Amino acid sequence: MFVMPRINSRKKAYLLLELYVM
């Protein structure tokens, strides 16, 4: 999963959380 550093860590954490919940 490649996330551009520009994106806030919050968004990345949200995506990780979504995957975890899934």
C-alpha distance (Angstrom), angle and dihedral (degrees) to the residues before:
residue distance angle dihedral
M1 . . .
F2 3.80 . .
V3 3.80 115.1 .
M4 3.79 120.2 -175.9
P5 3.83 111.0 -121.0
R6 3.78 87.4 -129.5
I7 3.79 90.5 70.4
N8 3.80 112.0 89.2
S9 3.80 114.7 -103.3
R10 3.79 85.4 -123.3
K11 3.80 90.9 68.1
K12 3.80 90.9 47.7
A13 3.79 91.3 49.5
Y14 3.82 89.3 49.3
L15 3.82 91.3 53.3
L16 3.81 91.1 47.7
L17 3.79 90.3 49.0
E18 3.81 90.8 50.3
L19 3.81 90.7 51.7
Y20 3.81 90.5 47.0
V21 3.81 92.1 51.1
M22 3.79 89.5 47.9
